[in-house]
Amino acid sequence: MSMREVVIAGYLRTAQSRARPKDPERDWFHALRADDLLCALLPELLERTGMRGADLDDFLVGCALGVAENWTFGGRTPIFQANLPETVPARFLDQQCGSGMAAIHMGYLEIASGYADTVLACGMEHMTRVPMGPTLFENGTISMNPALFTDDRYDHWDMNTTMVMGRTAEKLWKQSTFSRRDMDAFGVRSHQLAVKAREQGFFDGEILPLDAPQADGTTLRVDRDQAVRDNADLDGMAGLTPIFDKENGGITAGNASPLNSGAAAMLLMTRERAAELGIQPLGAIRSIGFAGVDPTVMGTAPVPAVRMALEKAGYAVDDMDYWEINEAFAIVVLHAMRQLGLPAGRINVKGGGLALGHAMGATGVRLVGTLARILEAEQGRFGCAASCIGGGQGVATIIERI
């Protein structure tokens, strides 16, 4: 069976608000659920691409914390909420920080292999309303097998490090030769590039403005990412206290991604279907990659995932014009740059997760969608998006502007 060409027919996201689990009213989206955010995107994306809901062959939604109000009944509740036809099947995917990109990968494989012509791949997360951390474990919303923490048969997994992403970043940093200043400087860069891109109107092409109720009874038009700091500088970053190792640590709130809330959606289809609808695709998916690594240094995982994606398609690092590597932590991107030999001027050129945010389930869709728009804006040909994943995994996607 020959593989069919799969194109990105449309991409849209919400802004990413700054999640505040302990002070929820400071989150611009605190009154809206994650599925509210996602379902605001769906009819707009379909309308912009001239699609009908009945034309969808599959609906895929990723979320890292798919519990409590993020539970989707196998992906079907967003179908109901958006009033899409009952004939549209759905699936929910959890690959933690890679969930949105996993949805893209599954949709790509379904279309490339001939089992679907059109797939809607989405991601969502609300880290104020369904926060990551001990609360979900303490109230029984999430229950891991305690033997993983207490049985010496599992000591090699070091679950106390594995389960805390900041500790995995500390370990990776301490294994490297990068300085605290290197990480802080990368954080400043992310904010400065995000501010520049916002002021130039770049993100207007991918963010759907939403009216969000606020605690004081007003309604706020949310059309920009809340966590971007206009005045980020190295002195300010240097003054931040390490979070996970206060004595000898380097991971701070400035070189780690914030908590965020947001949603993103991407329409995938065959190139032939796009031509029938008169759609000029944002790009074509050329390869995918995925990998598993030591979970206590999960930030290393983009490297083998990228290498797989390159190898499967017969590309080299130098073939890629632009890169979007998720800034879960500055050290993750710095590690990938060194291991893969990536040029700094081609990576996350509109800012990244340190500034824009990391609404975990939505991030993979945002990475690929933003990359496609960068290739279009900069007239690049090939680009690669990649992300590390809690638990020791990595994902990568290579696209081509057409």
C-alpha positions as YAML, in Angstrom:
chain: A
units: angstrom
residues:
- id: 1
  name: MET
  ca: [0.00, 0.00, 0.00]
- id: 2
  name: SER
  ca: [1.46, 3.37, -1.02]
- id: 3
  name: MET
  ca: [1.34, 6.23, 1.48]
- id: 4
  name: ARG
  ca: [-0.90, 9.16, 0.58]
- id: 5
  name: GLU
  ca: [0.21, 12.77, 1.01]
- id: 6
  name: VAL
  ca: [-1.20, 14.41, 4.15]
- id: 7
  name: VAL
  ca: [-1.49, 18.18, 4.41]
- id: 8
  name: ILE
  ca: [-2.32, 20.70, 7.13]
- id: 9
  name: ALA
  ca: [-5.50, 22.33, 5.87]
- id: 10
  name: GLY
  ca: [-6.02, 24.61, 8.85]
- id: 11
  name: TYR
  ca: [-4.75, 25.48, 12.31]
- id: 12
  name: LEU
  ca: [-6.24, 27.56, 15.09]
- id: 13
  name: ARG
  ca: [-5.65, 27.96, 18.80]
- id: 14
  name: THR
  ca: [-6.78, 29.94, 21.76]
- id: 15
  name: ALA
  ca: [-4.43, 32.24, 23.56]
- id: 16
  name: GLN
  ca: [-2.72, 30.50, 26.46]
- id: 17
  name: SER
  ca: [-3.63, 31.97, 29.81]
- id: 18
  name: ARG
  ca: [-1.41, 31.84, 32.90]
- id: 19
  name: ALA
  ca: [-2.74, 29.10, 35.18]
- id: 20
  name: ARG
  ca: [-2.92, 29.82, 38.91]
- id: 21
  name: PRO
  ca: [-4.22, 26.78, 40.80]
- id: 22
  name: LYS
  ca: [-3.83, 28.53, 44.19]
- id: 23
  name: ASP
  ca: [-5.21, 31.86, 42.97]
- id: 24
  name: PRO
  ca: [-7.57, 30.88, 40.14]
- id: 25
  name: GLU
  ca: [-9.12, 34.29, 39.54]
- id: 26
  name: ARG
  ca: [-5.78, 35.50, 38.12]
- id: 27
  name: ASP
  ca: [-6.14, 33.00, 35.25]
- id: 28
  name: TRP
  ca: [-7.93, 34.84, 32.43]
- id: 29
  name: PHE
  ca: [-9.68, 31.55, 31.55]
- id: 30
  name: HIS
  ca: [-10.53, 30.54, 35.13]
- id: 31
  name: ALA
  ca: [-14.29, 30.54, 34.45]
- id: 32
  name: LEU
  ca: [-14.02, 28.41, 31.30]
- id: 33
  name: ARG
  ca: [-13.29, 24.69, 31.15]
- id: 34
  name: ALA
  ca: [-10.70, 23.15, 28.82]
- id: 35
  name: ASP
  ca: [-13.45, 21.68, 26.67]
- id: 36
  name: ASP
  ca: [-15.10, 25.12, 26.48]
- id: 37
  name: LEU
  ca: [-11.87, 26.47, 25.02]
- id: 38
  name: LEU
  ca: [-11.52, 23.60, 22.56]
- id: 39
  name: CYS
  ca: [-15.11, 23.69, 21.37]
- id: 40
  name: ALA
  ca: [-14.90, 27.40, 20.65]
- id: 41
  name: LEU
  ca: [-12.27, 26.57, 18.03]
- id: 42
  name: LEU
  ca: [-14.00, 23.76, 16.17]
- id: 43
  name: PRO
  ca: [-16.84, 25.52, 14.30]
- id: 44
  name: GLU
  ca: [-14.55, 28.44, 13.47]
- id: 45
  name: LEU
  ca: [-11.85, 26.19, 12.02]
- id: 46
  name: LEU
  ca: [-14.38, 24.25, 9.96]
- id: 47
  name: GLU
  ca: [-15.93, 27.45, 8.65]
- id: 48
  name: ARG
  ca: [-12.58, 28.96, 7.73]
- id: 49
  name: THR
  ca: [-11.66, 25.87, 5.72]
- id: 50
  name: GLY
  ca: [-15.09, 25.43, 4.12]
- id: 51
  name: MET
  ca: [-15.63, 22.06, 5.78]
- id: 52
  name: ARG
  ca: [-18.77, 20.51, 7.18]
- id: 53
  name: GLY
  ca: [-18.70, 18.43, 10.33]
- id: 54
  name: ALA
  ca: [-20.18, 15.55, 8.36]
- id: 55
  name: ASP
  ca: [-17.03, 15.47, 6.23]
- id: 56
  name: LEU
  ca: [-14.82, 14.49, 9.17]
- id: 57
  name: ASP
  ca: [-13.66, 10.88, 9.23]
- id: 58
  name: ASP
  ca: [-12.19, 11.07, 12.74]
- id: 59
  name: PHE
  ca: [-11.86, 13.43, 15.68]
- id: 60
  name: LEU
  ca: [-8.84, 13.07, 17.97]
- id: 61
  name: VAL
  ca: [-8.28, 15.01, 21.18]
- id: 62
  name: GLY
  ca: [-5.20, 14.91, 23.39]
- id: 63
  name: CYS
  ca: [-4.93, 15.96, 27.02]
- id: 64
  name: ALA
  ca: [-2.25, 15.25, 29.61]
- id: 65
  name: LEU
  ca: [-4.62, 15.31, 32.57]
- id: 66
  name: GLY
  ca: [-7.74, 13.74, 31.10]
- id: 67
  name: VAL
  ca: [-9.44, 13.34, 34.46]
- id: 68
  name: ALA
  ca: [-12.18, 15.18, 36.37]
- id: 69
  name: GLU
  ca: [-13.79, 17.74, 34.06]
- id: 70
  name: ASN
  ca: [-11.21, 16.99, 31.33]
- id: 71
  name: TRP
  ca: [-12.66, 13.48, 30.90]
- id: 72
  name: THR
  ca: [-14.01, 13.20, 27.35]
- id: 73
  name: PHE
  ca: [-16.01, 9.92, 27.25]
- id: 74
  name: GLY
  ca: [-13.61, 8.48, 24.68]
- id: 75
  name: GLY
  ca: [-13.34, 11.80, 22.86]
- id: 76
  name: ARG
  ca: [-17.09, 12.06, 22.28]
- id: 77
  name: THR
  ca: [-18.13, 14.86, 24.63]
- id: 78
  name: PRO
  ca: [-16.43, 17.56, 22.51]
- id: 79
  name: ILE
  ca: [-18.40, 16.16, 19.54]
- id: 80
  name: PHE
  ca: [-21.61, 16.69, 21.51]
- id: 81
  name: GLN
  ca: [-20.59, 20.10, 22.82]
- id: 82
  name: ALA
  ca: [-19.66, 21.39, 19.36]
- id: 83
  name: ASN
  ca: [-22.81, 19.81, 17.88]
- id: 84
  name: LEU
  ca: [-20.84, 17.88, 15.29]
- id: 85
  name: PRO
  ca: [-22.70, 15.03, 13.57]
- id: 86
  name: GLU
  ca: [-23.12, 11.78, 15.49]
- id: 87
  name: THR
  ca: [-21.45, 9.94, 12.62]
- id: 88
  name: VAL
  ca: [-18.04, 11.43, 13.53]
- id: 89
  name: PRO
  ca: [-16.04, 8.89, 15.56]
- id: 90
  name: ALA
  ca: [-13.65, 10.13, 18.22]
- id: 91
  name: ARG
  ca: [-10.71, 9.14, 20.33]
- id: 92
  name: PHE
  ca: [-9.00, 10.52, 23.41]
- id: 93
  name: LEU
  ca: [-5.20, 10.35, 23.59]
- id: 94
  name: ASP
  ca: [-2.88, 10.70, 26.55]
- id: 95
  name: GLN
  ca: [0.81, 10.97, 25.87]
- id: 96
  name: GLN
  ca: [1.28, 13.65, 28.50]
- id: 97
  name: CYS
  ca: [3.08, 16.68, 27.00]
- id: 98
  name: GLY
  ca: [3.04, 14.98, 23.61]
- id: 99
  name: SER
  ca: [-0.71, 14.33, 23.56]
- id: 100
  name: GLY
  ca: [-1.54, 16.96, 20.93]
- id: 101
  name: MET
  ca: [1.27, 15.84, 18.65]
- id: 102
  name: ALA
  ca: [0.22, 12.22, 19.18]
- id: 103
  name: ALA
  ca: [-3.20, 13.22, 17.82]
- id: 104
  name: ILE
  ca: [-1.49, 14.66, 14.75]
- id: 105
  name: HIS
  ca: [0.57, 11.49, 14.33]
- id: 106
  name: MET
  ca: [-2.50, 9.26, 14.55]
- id: 107
  name: GLY
  ca: [-4.43, 11.42, 12.11]
- id: 108
  name: TYR
  ca: [-1.49, 11.45, 9.73]
- id: 109
  name: LEU
  ca: [-1.19, 7.66, 9.78]
- id: 110
  name: GLU
  ca: [-4.95, 7.18, 9.29]
- id: 111
  name: ILE
  ca: [-4.96, 9.43, 6.23]
- id: 112
  name: ALA
  ca: [-1.64, 8.29, 4.78]
- id: 113
  name: SER
  ca: [-2.74, 4.65, 4.96]
- id: 114
  name: GLY
  ca: [-6.12, 5.31, 3.33]
- id: 115
  name: TYR
  ca: [-8.39, 4.77, 6.33]
- id: 116
  name: ALA
  ca: [-9.50, 8.41, 6.44]
- id: 117
  name: ASP
  ca: [-9.50, 11.45, 4.19]
- id: 118
  name: THR
  ca: [-10.07, 14.19, 6.77]
- id: 119
  name: VAL
  ca: [-9.17, 14.20, 10.48]
- id: 120
  name: LEU
  ca: [-9.45, 16.89, 13.14]
- id: 121
  name: ALA
  ca: [-6.53, 16.60, 15.58]
- id: 122
  name: CYS
  ca: [-6.81, 18.65, 18.78]
- id: 123
  name: GLY
  ca: [-5.34, 19.21, 22.21]
- id: 124
  name: MET
  ca: [-6.48, 20.93, 25.39]
- id: 125
  name: GLU
  ca: [-5.40, 21.58, 28.97]
- id: 126
  name: HIS
  ca: [-6.59, 23.69, 31.90]
- id: 127
  name: MET
  ca: [-3.90, 23.75, 34.54]
- id: 128
  name: THR
  ca: [-5.90, 25.94, 36.92]
- id: 129
  name: ARG
  ca: [-9.09, 23.91, 36.95]
- id: 130
  name: VAL
  ca: [-7.36, 20.50, 36.69]
- id: 131
  name: PRO
  ca: [-3.89, 21.19, 38.07]
- id: 132
  name: MET
  ca: [-0.92, 18.88, 37.84]
- id: 133
  name: GLY
  ca: [0.73, 18.00, 41.13]
- id: 134
  name: PRO
  ca: [-0.07, 16.30, 44.41]
- id: 135
  name: THR
  ca: [-3.70, 17.45, 44.69]
- id: 136
  name: LEU
  ca: [-4.90, 14.97, 42.08]
- id: 137
  name: PHE
  ca: [-3.20, 12.16, 43.98]
- id: 138
  name: GLU
  ca: [-4.32, 13.29, 47.42]
- id: 139
  name: ASN
  ca: [-8.00, 13.41, 46.47]
- id: 140
  name: GLY
  ca: [-7.88, 10.10, 44.60]
- id: 141
  name: THR
  ca: [-8.49, 11.58, 41.14]
- id: 142
  name: ILE
  ca: [-5.28, 9.87, 40.03]
- id: 143
  name: SER
  ca: [-4.06, 6.73, 41.78]
- id: 144
  name: MET
  ca: [-0.72, 5.20, 40.86]
- id: 145
  name: ASN
  ca: [0.34, 1.81, 42.12]
- id: 146
  name: PRO
  ca: [2.23, 2.58, 45.37]
- id: 147
  name: ALA
  ca: [4.58, -0.33, 44.73]
- id: 148
  name: LEU
  ca: [6.36, 1.82, 42.16]
- id: 149
  name: PHE
  ca: [7.51, 4.03, 45.04]
- id: 150
  name: THR
  ca: [8.01, 1.45, 47.80]
- id: 151
  name: ASP
  ca: [9.08, -1.86, 46.23]
- id: 152
  name: ASP
  ca: [12.85, -2.09, 45.73]
- id: 153
  name: ARG
  ca: [12.27, -3.95, 42.47]
- id: 154
  name: TYR
  ca: [11.43, -0.56, 41.01]
- id: 155
  name: ASP
  ca: [14.18, 1.52, 42.61]
- id: 156
  name: HIS
  ca: [15.94, 1.96, 39.27]
- id: 157
  name: TRP
  ca: [12.99, 4.02, 38.00]
- id: 158
  name: ASP
  ca: [13.55, 6.58, 40.80]
- id: 159
  name: MET
  ca: [9.89, 7.58, 40.78]
- id: 160
  name: ASN
  ca: [10.46, 10.50, 43.14]
- id: 161
  name: THR
  ca: [12.50, 12.12, 40.38]
- id: 162
  name: THR
  ca: [10.51, 10.73, 37.45]
- id: 163
  name: MET
  ca: [7.20, 12.15, 38.69]
- id: 164
  name: VAL
  ca: [8.49, 15.71, 39.18]
- id: 165
  name: MET
  ca: [9.46, 17.29, 35.88]
- id: 166
  name: GLY
  ca: [11.54, 19.98, 37.57]
- id: 167
  name: ARG
  ca: [13.70, 17.35, 39.22]
- id: 168
  name: THR
  ca: [14.29, 15.66, 35.88]
- id: 169
  name: ALA
  ca: [15.35, 19.02, 34.46]
- id: 170
  name: GLU
  ca: [17.71, 19.59, 37.40]
- id: 171
  name: LYS
  ca: [19.30, 16.19, 36.79]
- id: 172
  name: LEU
  ca: [19.74, 16.88, 33.09]
- id: 173
  name: TRP
  ca: [21.25, 20.29, 33.80]
- id: 174
  name: LYS
  ca: [23.69, 18.89, 36.36]
- id: 175
  name: GLN
  ca: [24.81, 16.27, 33.84]
- id: 176
  name: SER
  ca: [25.52, 19.02, 31.30]
- id: 177
  name: THR
  ca: [28.13, 21.76, 31.07]
- id: 178
  name: PHE
  ca: [25.58, 24.54, 30.64]
- id: 179
  name: SER
  ca: [25.55, 27.27, 33.27]
- id: 180
  name: ARG
  ca: [22.59, 28.75, 35.12]
- id: 181
  name: ARG
  ca: [23.24, 31.90, 33.11]
- id: 182
  name: ASP
  ca: [22.92, 29.95, 29.85]
- id: 183
  name: MET
  ca: [19.45, 28.80, 30.86]
- id: 184
  name: ASP
  ca: [18.41, 32.24, 32.09]
- id: 185
  name: ALA
  ca: [19.62, 33.86, 28.87]
- id: 186
  name: PHE
  ca: [17.55, 31.40, 26.87]
- id: 187
  name: GLY
  ca: [14.51, 32.35, 28.97]
- id: 188
  name: VAL
  ca: [15.08, 36.05, 28.26]
- id: 189
  name: ARG
  ca: [15.42, 35.25, 24.55]
- id: 190
  name: SER
  ca: [12.08, 33.42, 24.54]
- id: 191
  name: HIS
  ca: [10.21, 36.36, 26.05]
- id: 192
  name: GLN
  ca: [11.90, 38.93, 23.82]
- id: 193
  name: LEU
  ca: [11.14, 36.98, 20.65]
- id: 194
  name: ALA
  ca: [7.53, 36.38, 21.77]
- id: 195
  name: VAL
  ca: [7.03, 40.10, 22.46]
- id: 196
  name: LYS
  ca: [8.47, 40.99, 19.05]
- id: 197
  name: ALA
  ca: [6.26, 38.42, 17.28]
- id: 198
  name: ARG
  ca: [3.17, 39.63, 19.13]
- id: 199
  name: GLU
  ca: [3.89, 43.28, 18.31]
- id: 200
  name: GLN
  ca: [4.36, 42.35, 14.66]
- id: 201
  name: GLY
  ca: [0.94, 40.66, 14.68]
- id: 202
  name: PHE
  ca: [2.31, 37.20, 13.95]
- id: 203
  name: PHE
  ca: [0.09, 35.39, 16.47]
- id: 204
  name: ASP
  ca: [-3.05, 37.13, 15.19]
- id: 205
  name: GLY
  ca: [-3.01, 34.57, 12.41]
- id: 206
  name: GLU
  ca: [-3.42, 31.62, 14.77]
- id: 207
  name: ILE
  ca: [-5.19, 32.86, 17.93]
- id: 208
  name: LEU
  ca: [-8.98, 32.96, 18.04]
- id: 209
  name: PRO
  ca: [-9.97, 35.80, 20.42]
- id: 210
  name: LEU
  ca: [-12.38, 34.65, 23.14]
- id: 211
  name: ASP
  ca: [-14.55, 36.61, 25.57]
- id: 212
  name: ALA
  ca: [-13.80, 35.27, 29.05]
- id: 213
  name: PRO
  ca: [-15.79, 36.13, 32.20]
- id: 214
  name: GLN
  ca: [-13.63, 37.64, 34.95]
- id: 215
  name: ALA
  ca: [-13.98, 37.53, 38.72]
- id: 216
  name: ASP
  ca: [-15.03, 41.18, 38.95]
- id: 217
  name: GLY
  ca: [-18.04, 40.61, 36.71]
- id: 218
  name: THR
  ca: [-16.46, 42.03, 33.57]
- id: 219
  name: THR
  ca: [-15.68, 40.20, 30.34]
- id: 220
  name: LEU
  ca: [-12.13, 40.18, 28.99]
- id: 221
  name: ARG
  ca: [-11.30, 39.77, 25.32]
- id: 222
  name: VAL
  ca: [-8.43, 37.26, 25.45]
- id: 223
  name: ASP
  ca: [-6.37, 37.49, 22.29]
- id: 224
  name: ARG
  ca: [-2.78, 37.21, 23.55]
- id: 225
  name: ASP
  ca: [-0.75, 34.78, 25.63]
- id: 226
  name: GLN
  ca: [-0.91, 35.82, 29.27]
- id: 227
  name: ALA
  ca: [2.50, 34.62, 30.46]
- id: 228
  name: VAL
  ca: [4.65, 36.66, 28.04]
- id: 229
  name: ARG
  ca: [6.69, 39.25, 29.96]
- id: 230
  name: ASP
  ca: [7.44, 42.48, 28.12]
- id: 231
  name: ASN
  ca: [10.31, 43.45, 30.40]
- id: 232
  name: ALA
  ca: [12.20, 40.17, 30.82]
- id: 233
  name: ASP
  ca: [15.92, 40.74, 31.38]
- id: 234
  name: LEU
  ca: [18.90, 38.76, 32.57]
- id: 235
  name: ASP
  ca: [19.23, 40.58, 35.89]
- id: 236
  name: GLY
  ca: [15.64, 39.72, 36.75]
- id: 237
  name: MET
  ca: [16.16, 36.09, 35.76]
- id: 238
  name: ALA
  ca: [19.34, 35.86, 37.81]
- id: 239
  name: GLY
  ca: [17.47, 37.00, 40.92]
- id: 240
  name: LEU
  ca: [14.99, 34.13, 40.84]
- id: 241
  name: THR
  ca: [15.41, 31.35, 43.42]
- id: 242
  name: PRO
  ca: [15.82, 27.72, 42.26]
- id: 243
  name: ILE
  ca: [12.61, 25.79, 42.88]
- id: 244
  name: PHE
  ca: [13.58, 22.13, 43.10]
- id: 245
  name: ASP
  ca: [17.05, 22.33, 44.69]
- id: 246
  name: LYS
  ca: [17.30, 25.59, 46.58]
- id: 247
  name: GLU
  ca: [20.96, 25.08, 47.57]
- id: 248
  name: ASN
  ca: [22.57, 23.84, 44.36]
- id: 249
  name: GLY
  ca: [19.83, 23.99, 41.76]
- id: 250
  name: GLY
  ca: [19.51, 25.95, 38.54]
- id: 251
  name: ILE
  ca: [15.87, 25.44, 37.51]
- id: 252
  name: THR
  ca: [13.81, 28.55, 38.25]
- id: 253
  name: ALA
  ca: [10.50, 30.06, 37.22]
- id: 254
  name: GLY
  ca: [12.43, 31.97, 34.55]
- id: 255
  name: ASN
  ca: [14.00, 29.02, 32.74]
- id: 256
  name: ALA
  ca: [11.06, 26.62, 33.18]
- id: 257
  name: SER
  ca: [7.73, 26.87, 31.40]
- id: 258
  name: PRO
  ca: [4.81, 28.27, 33.42]
- id: 259
  name: LEU
  ca: [1.49, 26.50, 34.03]
- id: 260
  name: ASN
  ca: [-1.04, 27.38, 31.33]
- id: 261
  name: SER
  ca: [-4.53, 26.83, 30.01]
- id: 262
  name: GLY
  ca: [-5.45, 26.65, 26.35]
- id: 263
  name: ALA
  ca: [-6.56, 24.59, 23.37]
- id: 264
  name: ALA
  ca: [-5.48, 24.05, 19.77]
- id: 265
  name: ALA
  ca: [-6.94, 22.34, 16.70]
- id: 266
  name: MET
  ca: [-5.52, 21.23, 13.36]
- id: 267
  name: LEU
  ca: [-7.36, 19.97, 10.29]
- id: 268
  name: LEU
  ca: [-5.54, 17.25, 8.35]
- id: 269
  name: MET
  ca: [-6.57, 15.87, 4.96]
- id: 270
  name: THR
  ca: [-5.30, 14.45, 1.72]
- id: 271
  name: ARG
  ca: [-3.81, 16.92, -0.71]
- id: 272
  name: GLU
  ca: [-6.46, 15.91, -3.23]
- id: 273
  name: ARG
  ca: [-9.26, 16.78, -0.78]
- id: 274
  name: ALA
  ca: [-7.66, 20.14, -0.09]
- id: 275
  name: ALA
  ca: [-7.54, 20.87, -3.83]
- id: 276
  name: GLU
  ca: [-11.23, 19.95, -4.19]
- id: 277
  name: LEU
  ca: [-12.11, 22.43, -1.44]
- id: 278
  name: GLY
  ca: [-9.85, 25.14, -2.82]
- id: 279
  name: ILE
  ca: [-7.68, 25.11, 0.30]
- id: 280
  name: GLN
  ca: [-4.06, 26.21, 0.09]
- id: 281
  name: PRO
  ca: [-2.41, 23.95, 2.69]
- id: 282
  name: LEU
  ca: [-0.16, 25.36, 5.39]
- id: 283
  name: GLY
  ca: [2.18, 22.46, 4.77]
- id: 284
  name: ALA
  ca: [2.53, 18.72, 4.31]
- id: 285
  name: ILE
  ca: [3.58, 16.21, 6.94]
- id: 286
  name: ARG
  ca: [6.68, 14.40, 5.73]
- id: 287
  name: SER
  ca: [7.76, 12.28, 8.70]
- id: 288
  name: ILE
  ca: [7.16, 11.55, 12.37]
- id: 289
  name: GLY
  ca: [9.32, 10.25, 15.18]
- id: 290
  name: PHE
  ca: [8.90, 8.99, 18.73]
- id: 291
  name: ALA
  ca: [11.24, 7.63, 21.38]
- id: 292
  name: GLY
  ca: [11.59, 6.43, 24.94]
- id: 293
  name: VAL
  ca: [14.42, 7.42, 27.30]
- id: 294
  name: ASP
  ca: [15.39, 7.29, 30.97]
- id: 295
  name: PRO
  ca: [12.41, 8.99, 32.64]
- id: 296
  name: THR
  ca: [14.63, 10.75, 35.19]
- id: 297
  name: VAL
  ca: [16.13, 12.78, 32.32]
- id: 298
  name: MET
  ca: [13.04, 12.95, 30.15]
- id: 299
  name: GLY
  ca: [14.34, 16.17, 28.60]
- id: 300
  name: THR
  ca: [16.78, 14.21, 26.44]
- id: 301
  name: ALA
  ca: [13.95, 12.58, 24.48]
- id: 302
  name: PRO
  ca: [13.49, 15.11, 21.65]
- id: 303
  name: VAL
  ca: [16.91, 14.08, 20.31]
- id: 304
  name: PRO
  ca: [16.16, 10.41, 19.49]
- id: 305
  name: ALA
  ca: [12.64, 11.33, 18.34]
- id: 306
  name: VAL
  ca: [14.06, 13.88, 15.90]
- id: 307
  name: ARG
  ca: [16.68, 11.42, 14.69]
- id: 308
  name: MET
  ca: [13.98, 8.86, 13.96]
- id: 309
  name: ALA
  ca: [11.89, 11.37, 12.01]
- id: 310
  name: LEU
  ca: [14.92, 12.45, 9.97]
- id: 311
  name: GLU
  ca: [16.08, 8.91, 9.28]
- id: 312
  name: LYS
  ca: [12.67, 7.59, 8.21]
- id: 313
  name: ALA
  ca: [12.35, 10.32, 5.58]
- id: 314
  name: GLY
  ca: [15.98, 10.39, 4.52]
- id: 315
  name: TYR
  ca: [16.60, 13.95, 5.72]
- id: 316
  name: ALA
  ca: [19.54, 15.52, 7.52]
- id: 317
  name: VAL
  ca: [19.56, 18.15, 10.24]
- id: 318
  name: ASP
  ca: [20.82, 20.70, 7.72]
- id: 319
  name: ASP
  ca: [17.74, 20.14, 5.55]
- id: 320
  name: MET
  ca: [15.54, 21.75, 8.21]
- id: 321
  name: ASP
  ca: [15.10, 25.50, 7.84]
- id: 322
  name: TYR
  ca: [13.29, 26.07, 11.15]
- id: 323
  name: TRP
  ca: [12.77, 24.20, 14.40]
- id: 324
  name: GLU
  ca: [10.15, 24.32, 17.15]
- id: 325
  name: ILE
  ca: [11.41, 22.42, 20.19]
- id: 326
  name: ASN
  ca: [9.17, 22.75, 23.19]
- id: 327
  name: GLU
  ca: [10.61, 24.88, 25.94]
- id: 328
  name: ALA
  ca: [9.35, 22.82, 28.85]
- id: 329
  name: PHE
  ca: [12.68, 23.86, 30.36]
- id: 330
  name: ALA
  ca: [15.49, 25.85, 28.78]
- id: 331
  name: ILE
  ca: [17.87, 22.94, 29.37]
- id: 332
  name: VAL
  ca: [15.75, 20.68, 27.12]
- id: 333
  name: VAL
  ca: [16.28, 22.93, 24.11]
- id: 334
  name: LEU
  ca: [19.92, 23.68, 24.93]
- id: 335
  name: HIS
  ca: [20.59, 19.93, 25.17]
- id: 336
  name: ALA
  ca: [18.90, 19.26, 21.81]
- id: 337
  name: MET
  ca: [20.77, 22.11, 20.14]
- id: 338
  name: ARG
  ca: [24.11, 20.72, 21.26]
- id: 339
  name: GLN
  ca: [23.37, 17.07, 20.53]
- id: 340
  name: LEU
  ca: [21.88, 17.71, 17.10]
- id: 341
  name: GLY
  ca: [24.10, 20.66, 16.10]
- id: 342
  name: LEU
  ca: [21.20, 23.08, 15.61]
- id: 343
  name: PRO
  ca: [21.73, 26.76, 14.73]
- id: 344
  name: ALA
  ca: [20.30, 29.06, 17.42]
- id: 345
  name: GLY
  ca: [18.91, 31.50, 14.86]
- id: 346
  name: ARG
  ca: [16.56, 28.85, 13.47]
- id: 347
  name: ILE
  ca: [15.00, 27.61, 16.71]
- id: 348
  name: ASN
  ca: [11.78, 28.91, 18.28]
- id: 349
  name: VAL
  ca: [12.14, 32.18, 16.39]
- id: 350
  name: LYS
  ca: [8.78, 33.52, 17.62]
- id: 351
  name: GLY
  ca: [9.46, 32.60, 21.25]
- id: 352
  name: GLY
  ca: [8.55, 29.32, 22.89]
- id: 353
  name: GLY
  ca: [7.00, 27.67, 25.89]
- id: 354
  name: LEU
  ca: [9.05, 29.63, 28.43]
- id: 355
  name: ALA
  ca: [7.13, 32.73, 27.32]
- id: 356
  name: LEU
  ca: [4.09, 31.63, 25.30]
- id: 357
  name: GLY
  ca: [3.26, 28.85, 27.75]
- id: 358
  name: HIS
  ca: [2.91, 25.09, 27.81]
- id: 359
  name: ALA
  ca: [-0.73, 24.04, 28.08]
- id: 360
  name: MET
  ca: [0.43, 20.45, 27.97]
- id: 361
  name: GLY
  ca: [-2.21, 18.65, 25.88]
- id: 362
  name: ALA
  ca: [-2.39, 21.54, 23.41]
- id: 363
  name: THR
  ca: [1.35, 22.10, 23.03]
- id: 364
  name: GLY
  ca: [2.03, 19.50, 20.32]
- id: 365
  name: VAL
  ca: [-0.60, 21.02, 18.04]
- id: 366
  name: ARG
  ca: [0.70, 24.52, 18.71]
- id: 367
  name: LEU
  ca: [4.29, 23.51, 17.92]
- id: 368
  name: VAL
  ca: [3.41, 22.04, 14.53]
- id: 369
  name: GLY
  ca: [0.89, 24.76, 13.67]
- id: 370
  name: THR
  ca: [3.18, 27.63, 14.62]
- id: 371
  name: LEU
  ca: [6.06, 25.99, 12.74]
- id: 372
  name: ALA
  ca: [3.92, 25.75, 9.59]
- id: 373
  name: ARG
  ca: [3.13, 29.45, 9.86]
- id: 374
  name: ILE
  ca: [6.81, 30.31, 10.41]
- id: 375
  name: LEU
  ca: [7.78, 28.40, 7.25]
- id: 376
  name: GLU
  ca: [5.11, 30.34, 5.38]
- id: 377
  name: ALA
  ca: [6.16, 33.72, 6.80]
- id: 378
  name: GLU
  ca: [9.90, 33.14, 6.33]
- id: 379
  name: GLN
  ca: [9.63, 31.21, 3.05]
- id: 380
  name: GLY
  ca: [11.38, 28.20, 4.53]
- id: 381
  name: ARG
  ca: [10.87, 24.75, 3.07]
- id: 382
  name: PHE
  ca: [11.32, 22.16, 5.82]
- id: 383
  name: GLY
  ca: [10.77, 22.37, 9.56]
- id: 384
  name: CYS
  ca: [10.81, 20.03, 12.52]
- id: 385
  name: ALA
  ca: [8.77, 20.29, 15.73]
- id: 386
  name: ALA
  ca: [9.61, 18.20, 18.78]
- id: 387
  name: SER
  ca: [8.79, 17.86, 22.46]
- id: 388
  name: CYS
  ca: [9.91, 16.00, 25.54]
- id: 389
  name: ILE
  ca: [7.27, 14.11, 27.52]
- id: 390
  name: GLY
  ca: [6.89, 13.38, 31.20]
- id: 391
  name: GLY
  ca: [7.62, 9.71, 31.86]
- id: 392
  name: GLY
  ca: [10.56, 9.63, 29.47]
- id: 393
  name: GLN
  ca: [9.28, 9.99, 25.91]
- id: 394
  name: GLY
  ca: [9.77, 12.26, 22.94]
- id: 395
  name: VAL
  ca: [7.84, 13.09, 19.77]
- id: 396
  name: ALA
  ca: [8.79, 14.86, 16.56]
- id: 397
  name: THR
  ca: [7.10, 15.92, 13.32]
- id: 398
  name: ILE
  ca: [8.69, 17.08, 10.07]
- id: 399
  name: ILE
  ca: [6.66, 19.28, 7.74]
- id: 400
  name: GLU
  ca: [7.25, 20.91, 4.34]
- id: 401
  name: ARG
  ca: [5.81, 24.15, 3.06]
- id: 402
  name: ILE
  ca: [3.99, 23.56, -0.21]
...
